[in-house]
Amino acid sequence: MTTVTVDTARCIAGGQCARLVPDVFDQDQDDGTSVLLRPEVPAARLAAVQEAVALCPGAAIHLRTSP
């Protein structure tokens, strides 16, 4: 299983994650920081979440895979 976390202290509210994977990420209405909707990444969305990790300008998104 792969899970995703967002370090909101590092998030600079770029919004790439919410645009790329709107079923996993959203943006806070007040400050625009990332809001995690689903910590467990569906297998079908893994590639898109990996792209969001790579594109995050604040390096605030992290993936963890457990056996």
mmJSON file of the N, C-alpha and C atoms, coordinates in Angstrom:
{"data_MODEL":{"atom_site":{
"group_PDB":["ATOM","ATOM","ATOM","ATOM","ATOM","ATOM","ATOM","ATOM","ATOM","ATOM","ATOM","ATOM","ATOM","ATOM","ATOM","ATOM","ATOM","ATOM","ATOM","ATOM","ATOM","ATOM","ATOM","ATOM","ATOM","ATOM","ATOM","ATOM","ATOM","ATOM","ATOM","ATOM","ATOM","ATOM","ATOM","ATOM","ATOM","ATOM","ATOM","ATOM","ATOM","ATOM","ATOM","ATOM","ATOM","ATOM","ATOM","ATOM","ATOM","ATOM","ATOM","ATOM","ATOM","ATOM","ATOM","ATOM","ATOM","ATOM","ATOM","ATOM","ATOM","ATOM","ATOM","ATOM","ATOM","ATOM","ATOM","ATOM","ATOM","ATOM","ATOM","ATOM","ATOM","ATOM","ATOM","ATOM","ATOM","ATOM","ATOM","ATOM","ATOM","ATOM","ATOM","ATOM","ATOM","ATOM","ATOM","ATOM","ATOM","ATOM","ATOM","ATOM","ATOM","ATOM","ATOM","ATOM","ATOM","ATOM","ATOM","ATOM","ATOM","ATOM","ATOM","ATOM","ATOM","ATOM","ATOM","ATOM","ATOM","ATOM","ATOM","ATOM","ATOM","ATOM","ATOM","ATOM","ATOM","ATOM","ATOM","ATOM","ATOM","ATOM","ATOM","ATOM","ATOM","ATOM","ATOM","ATOM","ATOM","ATOM","ATOM","ATOM","ATOM","ATOM","ATOM","ATOM","ATOM","ATOM","ATOM","ATOM","ATOM","ATOM","ATOM","ATOM","ATOM","ATOM","ATOM","ATOM","ATOM","ATOM","ATOM","ATOM","ATOM","ATOM","ATOM","ATOM","ATOM","ATOM","ATOM","ATOM","ATOM","ATOM","ATOM","ATOM","ATOM","ATOM","ATOM","ATOM","ATOM","ATOM","ATOM","ATOM","ATOM","ATOM","ATOM","ATOM","ATOM","ATOM","ATOM","ATOM","ATOM","ATOM","ATOM","ATOM","ATOM","ATOM","ATOM","ATOM","ATOM","ATOM","ATOM","ATOM","ATOM","ATOM","ATOM","ATOM","ATOM","ATOM","ATOM","ATOM","ATOM"],
"id":[1,2,3,4,5,6,7,8,9,10,11,12,13,14,15,16,17,18,19,20,21,22,23,24,25,26,27,28,29,30,31,32,33,34,35,36,37,38,39,40,41,42,43,44,45,46,47,48,49,50,51,52,53,54,55,56,57,58,59,60,61,62,63,64,65,66,67,68,69,70,71,72,73,74,75,76,77,78,79,80,81,82,83,84,85,86,87,88,89,90,91,92,93,94,95,96,97,98,99,100,101,102,103,104,105,106,107,108,109,110,111,112,113,114,115,116,117,118,119,120,121,122,123,124,125,126,127,128,129,130,131,132,133,134,135,136,137,138,139,140,141,142,143,144,145,146,147,148,149,150,151,152,153,154,155,156,157,158,159,160,161,162,163,164,165,166,167,168,169,170,171,172,173,174,175,176,177,178,179,180,181,182,183,184,185,186,187,188,189,190,191,192,193,194,195,196,197,198,199,200,201],
"type_symbol":["N","C","C","N","C","C","N","C","C","N","C","C","N","C","C","N","C","C","N","C","C","N","C","C","N","C","C","N","C","C","N","C","C","N","C","C","N","C","C","N","C","C","N","C","C","N","C","C","N","C","C","N","C","C","N","C","C","N","C","C","N","C","C","N","C","C","N","C","C","N","C","C","N","C","C","N","C","C","N","C","C","N","C","C","N","C","C","N","C","C","N","C","C","N","C","C","N","C","C","N","C","C","N","C","C","N","C","C","N","C","C","N","C","C","N","C","C","N","C","C","N","C","C","N","C","C","N","C","C","N","C","C","N","C","C","N","C","C","N","C","C","N","C","C","N","C","C","N","C","C","N","C","C","N","C","C","N","C","C","N","C","C","N","C","C","N","C","C","N","C","C","N","C","C","N","C","C","N","C","C","N","C","C","N","C","C","N","C","C","N","C","C","N","C","C","N","C","C","N","C","C"],
"label_atom_id":["N","CA","C","N","CA","C","N","CA","C","N","CA","C","N","CA","C","N","CA","C","N","CA","C","N","CA","C","N","CA","C","N","CA","C","N","CA","C","N","CA","C","N","CA","C","N","CA","C","N","CA","C","N","CA","C","N","CA","C","N","CA","C","N","CA","C","N","CA","C","N","CA","C","N","CA","C","N","CA","C","N","CA","C","N","CA","C","N","CA","C","N","CA","C","N","CA","C","N","CA","C","N","CA","C","N","CA","C","N","CA","C","N","CA","C","N","CA","C","N","CA","C","N","CA","C","N","CA","C","N","CA","C","N","CA","C","N","CA","C","N","CA","C","N","CA","C","N","CA","C","N","CA","C","N","CA","C","N","CA","C","N","CA","C","N","CA","C","N","CA","C","N","CA","C","N","CA","C","N","CA","C","N","CA","C","N","CA","C","N","CA","C","N","CA","C","N","CA","C","N","CA","C","N","CA","C","N","CA","C","N","CA","C","N","CA","C","N","CA","C","N","CA","C","N","CA","C","N","CA","C","N","CA","C"],
"label_alt_id":[null,null,null,null,null,null,null,null,null,null,null,null,null,null,null,null,null,null,null,null,null,null,null,null,null,null,null,null,null,null,null,null,null,null,null,null,null,null,null,null,null,null,null,null,null,null,null,null,null,null,null,null,null,null,null,null,null,null,null,null,null,null,null,null,null,null,null,null,null,null,null,null,null,null,null,null,null,null,null,null,null,null,null,null,null,null,null,null,null,null,null,null,null,null,null,null,null,null,null,null,null,null,null,null,null,null,null,null,null,null,null,null,null,null,null,null,null,null,null,null,null,null,null,null,null,null,null,null,null,null,null,null,null,null,null,null,null,null,null,null,null,null,null,null,null,null,null,null,null,null,null,null,null,null,null,null,null,null,null,null,null,null,null,null,null,null,null,null,null,null,null,null,null,null,null,null,null,null,null,null,null,null,null,null,null,null,null,null,null,null,null,null,null,null,null,null,null,null,null,null,null],
"label_comp_id":["MET","MET","MET","THR","THR","THR","THR","THR","THR","VAL","VAL","VAL","THR","THR","THR","VAL","VAL","VAL","ASP","ASP","ASP","THR","THR","THR","ALA","ALA","ALA","ARG","ARG","ARG","CYS","CYS","CYS","ILE","ILE","ILE","ALA","ALA","ALA","GLY","GLY","GLY","GLY","GLY","GLY","GLN","GLN","GLN","CYS","CYS","CYS","ALA","ALA","ALA","ARG","ARG","ARG","LEU","LEU","LEU","VAL","VAL","VAL","PRO","PRO","PRO","ASP","ASP","ASP","VAL","VAL","VAL","PHE","PHE","PHE","ASP","ASP","ASP","GLN","GLN","GLN","ASP","ASP","ASP","GLN","GLN","GLN","ASP","ASP","ASP","ASP","ASP","ASP","GLY","GLY","GLY","THR","THR","THR","SER","SER","SER","VAL","VAL","VAL","LEU","LEU","LEU","LEU","LEU","LEU","ARG","ARG","ARG","PRO","PRO","PRO","GLU","GLU","GLU","VAL","VAL","VAL","PRO","PRO","PRO","ALA","ALA","ALA","ALA","ALA","ALA","ARG","ARG","ARG","LEU","LEU","LEU","ALA","ALA","ALA","ALA","ALA","ALA","VAL","VAL","VAL","GLN","GLN","GLN","GLU","GLU","GLU","ALA","ALA","ALA","VAL","VAL","VAL","ALA","ALA","ALA","LEU","LEU","LEU","CYS","CYS","CYS","PRO","PRO","PRO","GLY","GLY","GLY","ALA","ALA","ALA","ALA","ALA","ALA","ILE","ILE","ILE","HIS","HIS","HIS","LEU","LEU","LEU","ARG","ARG","ARG","THR","THR","THR","SER","SER","SER","PRO","PRO","PRO"],
"label_asym_id":["A","A","A","A","A","A","A","A","A","A","A","A","A","A","A","A","A","A","A","A","A","A","A","A","A","A","A","A","A","A","A","A","A","A","A","A","A","A","A","A","A","A","A","A","A","A","A","A","A","A","A","A","A","A","A","A","A","A","A","A","A","A","A","A","A","A","A","A","A","A","A","A","A","A","A","A","A","A","A","A","A","A","A","A","A","A","A","A","A","A","A","A","A","A","A","A","A","A","A","A","A","A","A","A","A","A","A","A","A","A","A","A","A","A","A","A","A","A","A","A","A","A","A","A","A","A","A","A","A","A","A","A","A","A","A","A","A","A","A","A","A","A","A","A","A","A","A","A","A","A","A","A","A","A","A","A","A","A","A","A","A","A","A","A","A","A","A","A","A","A","A","A","A","A","A","A","A","A","A","A","A","A","A","A","A","A","A","A","A","A","A","A","A","A","A","A","A","A","A","A","A"],
"label_entity_id":["1","1","1","1","1","1","1","1","1","1","1","1","1","1","1","1","1","1","1","1","1","1","1","1","1","1","1","1","1","1","1","1","1","1","1","1","1","1","1","1","1","1","1","1","1","1","1","1","1","1","1","1","1","1","1","1","1","1","1","1","1","1","1","1","1","1","1","1","1","1","1","1","1","1","1","1","1","1","1","1","1","1","1","1","1","1","1","1","1","1","1","1","1","1","1","1","1","1","1","1","1","1","1","1","1","1","1","1","1","1","1","1","1","1","1","1","1","1","1","1","1","1","1","1","1","1","1","1","1","1","1","1","1","1","1","1","1","1","1","1","1","1","1","1","1","1","1","1","1","1","1","1","1","1","1","1","1","1","1","1","1","1","1","1","1","1","1","1","1","1","1","1","1","1","1","1","1","1","1","1","1","1","1","1","1","1","1","1","1","1","1","1","1","1","1","1","1","1","1","1","1"],
"label_seq_id":[1,1,1,2,2,2,3,3,3,4,4,4,5,5,5,6,6,6,7,7,7,8,8,8,9,9,9,10,10,10,11,11,11,12,12,12,13,13,13,14,14,14,15,15,15,16,16,16,17,17,17,18,18,18,19,19,19,20,20,20,21,21,21,22,22,22,23,23,23,24,24,24,25,25,25,26,26,26,27,27,27,28,28,28,29,29,29,30,30,30,31,31,31,32,32,32,33,33,33,34,34,34,35,35,35,36,36,36,37,37,37,38,38,38,39,39,39,40,40,40,41,41,41,42,42,42,43,43,43,44,44,44,45,45,45,46,46,46,47,47,47,48,48,48,49,49,49,50,50,50,51,51,51,52,52,52,53,53,53,54,54,54,55,55,55,56,56,56,57,57,57,58,58,58,59,59,59,60,60,60,61,61,61,62,62,62,63,63,63,64,64,64,65,65,65,66,66,66,67,67,67],
"pdbx_PDB_ins_code":[null,null,null,null,null,null,null,null,null,null,null,null,null,null,null,null,null,null,null,null,null,null,null,null,null,null,null,null,null,null,null,null,null,null,null,null,null,null,null,null,null,null,null,null,null,null,null,null,null,null,null,null,null,null,null,null,null,null,null,null,null,null,null,null,null,null,null,null,null,null,null,null,null,null,null,null,null,null,null,null,null,null,null,null,null,null,null,null,null,null,null,null,null,null,null,null,null,null,null,null,null,null,null,null,null,null,null,null,null,null,null,null,null,null,null,null,null,null,null,null,null,null,null,null,null,null,null,null,null,null,null,null,null,null,null,null,null,null,null,null,null,null,null,null,null,null,null,null,null,null,null,null,null,null,null,null,null,null,null,null,null,null,null,null,null,null,null,null,null,null,null,null,null,null,null,null,null,null,null,null,null,null,null,null,null,null,null,null,null,null,null,null,null,null,null,null,null,null,null,null,null],
"Cartn_x":[0.842,0.0,0.891,0.487,1.196,0.341,0.967,0.263,0.998,0.265,0.824,0.579,1.541,1.394,1.759,1.25,1.569,2.074,3.256,3.81,3.305,2.233,1.613,2.522,3.506,4.454,5.37,5.594,6.443,5.645,4.34,3.488,3.464,3.681,3.657,2.421,1.445,0.147,0.233,1.138,1.265,0.074,-0.549,-1.759,-1.573,-0.332,-0.126,-0.739,-0.619,-1.149,-2.659,-3.361,-4.825,-5.263,-4.484,-4.818,-4.538,-3.447,-3.077,-3.936,-4.231,-4.93,-6.022,-7.092,-8.12,-8.909,-8.793,-9.459,-8.588,-7.342,-6.434,-6.106,-5.986,-5.615,-6.653,-6.747,-7.548,-6.717,-7.263,-6.585,-7.466,-6.837,-7.539,-8.131,-9.376,-10.069,-9.445,-8.83,-8.284,-6.88,-5.976,-4.588,-4.042,-4.833,-4.425,-3.517,-3.135,-2.258,-2.982,-2.198,-2.736,-3.51,-4.634,-5.455,-5.496,-5.117,-5.104,-6.498,-7.045,-8.378,-8.337,-7.276,-7.134,-5.692,-5.372,-3.98,-3.543,-4.486,-4.145,-4.28,-3.196,-3.17,-3.723,-4.801,-5.311,-4.259,-4.119,-3.108,-3.239,-4.455,-4.691,-4.237,-4.022,-3.636,-2.176,-1.461,-0.091,0.815,0.774,1.637,1.347,0.084,-0.278,0.196,0.081,0.553,2.076,2.763,4.22,4.607,3.841,4.096,3.862,2.822,2.557,3.711,4.261,5.426,6.589,6.843,7.97,7.798,6.563,6.31,6.072,5.945,5.646,6.789,6.535,7.609,8.142,7.367,7.816,8.347,8.386,8.792,8.032,6.72,5.89,5.126,5.169,4.396,5.356,4.967,5.834,5.035,5.625,5.015,5.72,4.943,5.505,4.836,5.649,5.126,5.425,4.401,4.581,4.264,4.879,4.67,3.253],
"Cartn_y":[-1.174,0.0,1.243,2.219,3.485,4.569,5.342,6.454,7.748,8.835,10.143,11.055,11.926,12.93,14.286,15.321,16.695,17.438,18.016,18.854,20.274,20.643,21.949,23.111,22.888,23.951,24.259,23.282,23.475,23.888,23.646,23.926,25.427,25.778,27.197,27.534,26.646,26.862,27.027,26.266,26.313,25.698,24.687,24.096,23.042,22.701,21.679,20.348,20.001,18.71,18.636,19.686,19.695,19.682,20.296,20.278,18.91,18.277,16.981,15.83,15.841,14.711,15.239,15.792,16.418,15.454,14.157,13.197,12.827,13.289,13.032,14.326,15.435,16.718,17.793,18.738,19.943,21.1,22.295,23.462,24.108,24.533,25.221,26.518,26.783,27.981,29.273,29.224,30.444,30.781,29.805,30.128,29.399,28.524,27.851,26.658,26.349,25.205,23.902,22.884,21.589,20.939,20.333,19.565,18.142,17.197,15.804,15.207,14.706,14.105,12.6,11.961,10.501,10.154,9.737,9.372,8.072,7.166,5.933,6.179,5.991,6.287,5.103,5.303,4.225,3.857,2.582,2.116,2.829,3.078,3.731,5.192,5.791,7.207,7.39,6.269,6.342,7.184,6.979,7.74,9.235,9.596,11.013,11.612,10.845,11.339,11.467,10.529,10.631,11.891,12.228,13.457,14.681,14.647,15.756,15.923,14.813,14.869,15.551,15.138,15.685,17.166,17.599,18.984,19.938,19.413,20.263,21.25,22.561,23.545,23.675,23.258,23.336,22.019,20.986,19.646,19.209,19.463,19.22,17.893,17.192,15.964,14.774,13.758,12.599,11.317,10.349,9.029,8.017,7.072,5.973,4.7,3.692,2.403,1.394,0.681,-0.353,-1.707,-2.749,-4.092,-4.586],
"Cartn_z":[0.0,0.0,0.0,-0.773,-0.838,-0.2,0.677,1.308,0.991,1.061,0.765,1.969,2.227,3.279,2.703,3.336,2.939,4.171,4.045,5.108,4.848,5.529,5.265,5.624,6.491,6.825,5.639,4.771,3.583,2.353,2.371,1.213,0.93,-0.344,-0.726,-1.553,-1.538,-2.181,-3.694,-4.311,-5.765,-6.486,-5.895,-6.438,-7.505,-7.861,-8.892,-8.476,-7.207,-6.742,-6.931,-6.561,-6.684,-8.142,-9.014,-10.438,-11.055,-10.643,-11.21,-10.688,-9.393,-8.777,-7.832,-8.392,-7.559,-6.68,-6.937,-6.059,-4.851,-4.841,-3.719,-2.968,-3.7,-3.099,-3.396,-2.482,-2.676,-2.136,-2.202,-1.64,-0.591,0.505,1.572,1.032,1.386,0.9,1.418,2.601,3.197,2.715,2.781,2.45,1.227,0.631,-0.598,-0.411,0.837,1.044,0.729,0.47,0.076,1.215,0.84,1.77,1.217,2.034,1.623,1.781,0.681,0.706,0.943,0.453,0.547,0.847,2.064,2.35,1.673,1.395,0.698,-0.799,-1.516,-2.944,-3.727,-4.491,-5.34,-6.394,-6.667,-7.627,-8.97,-9.388,-10.675,-10.679,-9.513,-9.424,-9.002,-8.792,-8.287,-9.187,-10.48,-11.391,-11.305,-11.207,-11.112,-9.789,-8.701,-7.406,-7.423,-8.051,-8.176,-8.954,-9.965,-10.719,-9.83,-9.015,-8.088,-7.108,-6.621,-5.731,-6.447,-7.669,-8.427,-8.742,-8.971,-9.364,-8.197,-6.997,-5.836,-5.592,-5.741,-5.604,-4.18,-3.195,-1.809,-1.266,-2.117,-1.705,-0.452,-0.463,0.706,0.653,-0.466,-0.626,-0.56,0.222,0.419,0.275,-0.412,-0.574,0.315,0.807,1.602,1.13,0.832,0.417,1.512,1.933,2.94,2.301,2.833,2.255,2.406],
"occupancy":[1.0,1.0,1.0,1.0,1.0,1.0,1.0,1.0,1.0,1.0,1.0,1.0,1.0,1.0,1.0,1.0,1.0,1.0,1.0,1.0,1.0,1.0,1.0,1.0,1.0,1.0,1.0,1.0,1.0,1.0,1.0,1.0,1.0,1.0,1.0,1.0,1.0,1.0,1.0,1.0,1.0,1.0,1.0,1.0,1.0,1.0,1.0,1.0,1.0,1.0,1.0,1.0,1.0,1.0,1.0,1.0,1.0,1.0,1.0,1.0,1.0,1.0,1.0,1.0,1.0,1.0,1.0,1.0,1.0,1.0,1.0,1.0,1.0,1.0,1.0,1.0,1.0,1.0,1.0,1.0,1.0,1.0,1.0,1.0,1.0,1.0,1.0,1.0,1.0,1.0,1.0,1.0,1.0,1.0,1.0,1.0,1.0,1.0,1.0,1.0,1.0,1.0,1.0,1.0,1.0,1.0,1.0,1.0,1.0,1.0,1.0,1.0,1.0,1.0,1.0,1.0,1.0,1.0,1.0,1.0,1.0,1.0,1.0,1.0,1.0,1.0,1.0,1.0,1.0,1.0,1.0,1.0,1.0,1.0,1.0,1.0,1.0,1.0,1.0,1.0,1.0,1.0,1.0,1.0,1.0,1.0,1.0,1.0,1.0,1.0,1.0,1.0,1.0,1.0,1.0,1.0,1.0,1.0,1.0,1.0,1.0,1.0,1.0,1.0,1.0,1.0,1.0,1.0,1.0,1.0,1.0,1.0,1.0,1.0,1.0,1.0,1.0,1.0,1.0,1.0,1.0,1.0,1.0,1.0,1.0,1.0,1.0,1.0,1.0,1.0,1.0,1.0,1.0,1.0,1.0,1.0,1.0,1.0,1.0,1.0,1.0],
"B_iso_or_equiv":[0.0,0.0,0.0,0.0,0.0,0.0,0.0,0.0,0.0,0.0,0.0,0.0,0.0,0.0,0.0,0.0,0.0,0.0,0.0,0.0,0.0,0.0,0.0,0.0,0.0,0.0,0.0,0.0,0.0,0.0,0.0,0.0,0.0,0.0,0.0,0.0,0.0,0.0,0.0,0.0,0.0,0.0,0.0,0.0,0.0,0.0,0.0,0.0,0.0,0.0,0.0,0.0,0.0,0.0,0.0,0.0,0.0,0.0,0.0,0.0,0.0,0.0,0.0,0.0,0.0,0.0,0.0,0.0,0.0,0.0,0.0,0.0,0.0,0.0,0.0,0.0,0.0,0.0,0.0,0.0,0.0,0.0,0.0,0.0,0.0,0.0,0.0,0.0,0.0,0.0,0.0,0.0,0.0,0.0,0.0,0.0,0.0,0.0,0.0,0.0,0.0,0.0,0.0,0.0,0.0,0.0,0.0,0.0,0.0,0.0,0.0,0.0,0.0,0.0,0.0,0.0,0.0,0.0,0.0,0.0,0.0,0.0,0.0,0.0,0.0,0.0,0.0,0.0,0.0,0.0,0.0,0.0,0.0,0.0,0.0,0.0,0.0,0.0,0.0,0.0,0.0,0.0,0.0,0.0,0.0,0.0,0.0,0.0,0.0,0.0,0.0,0.0,0.0,0.0,0.0,0.0,0.0,0.0,0.0,0.0,0.0,0.0,0.0,0.0,0.0,0.0,0.0,0.0,0.0,0.0,0.0,0.0,0.0,0.0,0.0,0.0,0.0,0.0,0.0,0.0,0.0,0.0,0.0,0.0,0.0,0.0,0.0,0.0,0.0,0.0,0.0,0.0,0.0,0.0,0.0,0.0,0.0,0.0,0.0,0.0,0.0],
"pdbx_formal_charge":[null,null,null,null,null,null,null,null,null,null,null,null,null,null,null,null,null,null,null,null,null,null,null,null,null,null,null,null,null,null,null,null,null,null,null,null,null,null,null,null,null,null,null,null,null,null,null,null,null,null,null,null,null,null,null,null,null,null,null,null,null,null,null,null,null,null,null,null,null,null,null,null,null,null,null,null,null,null,null,null,null,null,null,null,null,null,null,null,null,null,null,null,null,null,null,null,null,null,null,null,null,null,null,null,null,null,null,null,null,null,null,null,null,null,null,null,null,null,null,null,null,null,null,null,null,null,null,null,null,null,null,null,null,null,null,null,null,null,null,null,null,null,null,null,null,null,null,null,null,null,null,null,null,null,null,null,null,null,null,null,null,null,null,null,null,null,null,null,null,null,null,null,null,null,null,null,null,null,null,null,null,null,null,null,null,null,null,null,null,null,null,null,null,null,null,null,null,null,null,null,null],
"auth_seq_id":[1,1,1,2,2,2,3,3,3,4,4,4,5,5,5,6,6,6,7,7,7,8,8,8,9,9,9,10,10,10,11,11,11,12,12,12,13,13,13,14,14,14,15,15,15,16,16,16,17,17,17,18,18,18,19,19,19,20,20,20,21,21,21,22,22,22,23,23,23,24,24,24,25,25,25,26,26,26,27,27,27,28,28,28,29,29,29,30,30,30,31,31,31,32,32,32,33,33,33,34,34,34,35,35,35,36,36,36,37,37,37,38,38,38,39,39,39,40,40,40,41,41,41,42,42,42,43,43,43,44,44,44,45,45,45,46,46,46,47,47,47,48,48,48,49,49,49,50,50,50,51,51,51,52,52,52,53,53,53,54,54,54,55,55,55,56,56,56,57,57,57,58,58,58,59,59,59,60,60,60,61,61,61,62,62,62,63,63,63,64,64,64,65,65,65,66,66,66,67,67,67],
"auth_comp_id":["MET","MET","MET","THR","THR","THR","THR","THR","THR","VAL","VAL","VAL","THR","THR","THR","VAL","VAL","VAL","ASP","ASP","ASP","THR","THR","THR","ALA","ALA","ALA","ARG","ARG","ARG","CYS","CYS","CYS","ILE","ILE","ILE","ALA","ALA","ALA","GLY","GLY","GLY","GLY","GLY","GLY","GLN","GLN","GLN","CYS","CYS","CYS","ALA","ALA","ALA","ARG","ARG","ARG","LEU","LEU","LEU","VAL","VAL","VAL","PRO","PRO","PRO","ASP","ASP","ASP","VAL","VAL","VAL","PHE","PHE","PHE","ASP","ASP","ASP","GLN","GLN","GLN","ASP","ASP","ASP","GLN","GLN","GLN","ASP","ASP","ASP","ASP","ASP","ASP","GLY","GLY","GLY","THR","THR","THR","SER","SER","SER","VAL","VAL","VAL","LEU","LEU","LEU","LEU","LEU","LEU","ARG","ARG","ARG","PRO","PRO","PRO","GLU","GLU","GLU","VAL","VAL","VAL","PRO","PRO","PRO","ALA","ALA","ALA","ALA","ALA","ALA","ARG","ARG","ARG","LEU","LEU","LEU","ALA","ALA","ALA","ALA","ALA","ALA","VAL","VAL","VAL","GLN","GLN","GLN","GLU","GLU","GLU","ALA","ALA","ALA","VAL","VAL","VAL","ALA","ALA","ALA","LEU","LEU","LEU","CYS","CYS","CYS","PRO","PRO","PRO","GLY","GLY","GLY","ALA","ALA","ALA","ALA","ALA","ALA","ILE","ILE","ILE","HIS","HIS","HIS","LEU","LEU","LEU","ARG","ARG","ARG","THR","THR","THR","SER","SER","SER","PRO","PRO","PRO"],
"auth_asym_id":["A","A","A","A","A","A","A","A","A","A","A","A","A","A","A","A","A","A","A","A","A","A","A","A","A","A","A","A","A","A","A","A","A","A","A","A","A","A","A","A","A","A","A","A","A","A","A","A","A","A","A","A","A","A","A","A","A","A","A","A","A","A","A","A","A","A","A","A","A","A","A","A","A","A","A","A","A","A","A","A","A","A","A","A","A","A","A","A","A","A","A","A","A","A","A","A","A","A","A","A","A","A","A","A","A","A","A","A","A","A","A","A","A","A","A","A","A","A","A","A","A","A","A","A","A","A","A","A","A","A","A","A","A","A","A","A","A","A","A","A","A","A","A","A","A","A","A","A","A","A","A","A","A","A","A","A","A","A","A","A","A","A","A","A","A","A","A","A","A","A","A","A","A","A","A","A","A","A","A","A","A","A","A","A","A","A","A","A","A","A","A","A","A","A","A","A","A","A","A","A","A"],
"auth_atom_id":["N","CA","C","N","CA","C","N","CA","C","N","CA","C","N","CA","C","N","CA","C","N","CA","C","N","CA","C","N","CA","C","N","CA","C","N","CA","C","N","CA","C","N","CA","C","N","CA","C","N","CA","C","N","CA","C","N","CA","C","N","CA","C","N","CA","C","N","CA","C","N","CA","C","N","CA","C","N","CA","C","N","CA","C","N","CA","C","N","CA","C","N","CA","C","N","CA","C","N","CA","C","N","CA","C","N","CA","C","N","CA","C","N","CA","C","N","CA","C","N","CA","C","N","CA","C","N","CA","C","N","CA","C","N","CA","C","N","CA","C","N","CA","C","N","CA","C","N","CA","C","N","CA","C","N","CA","C","N","CA","C","N","CA","C","N","CA","C","N","CA","C","N","CA","C","N","CA","C","N","CA","C","N","CA","C","N","CA","C","N","CA","C","N","CA","C","N","CA","C","N","CA","C","N","CA","C","N","CA","C","N","CA","C","N","CA","C","N","CA","C","N","CA","C","N","CA","C","N","CA","C","N","CA","C"],
"pdbx_PDB_model_num":[1,1,1,1,1,1,1,1,1,1,1,1,1,1,1,1,1,1,1,1,1,1,1,1,1,1,1,1,1,1,1,1,1,1,1,1,1,1,1,1,1,1,1,1,1,1,1,1,1,1,1,1,1,1,1,1,1,1,1,1,1,1,1,1,1,1,1,1,1,1,1,1,1,1,1,1,1,1,1,1,1,1,1,1,1,1,1,1,1,1,1,1,1,1,1,1,1,1,1,1,1,1,1,1,1,1,1,1,1,1,1,1,1,1,1,1,1,1,1,1,1,1,1,1,1,1,1,1,1,1,1,1,1,1,1,1,1,1,1,1,1,1,1,1,1,1,1,1,1,1,1,1,1,1,1,1,1,1,1,1,1,1,1,1,1,1,1,1,1,1,1,1,1,1,1,1,1,1,1,1,1,1,1,1,1,1,1,1,1,1,1,1,1,1,1,1,1,1,1,1,1]
}}}
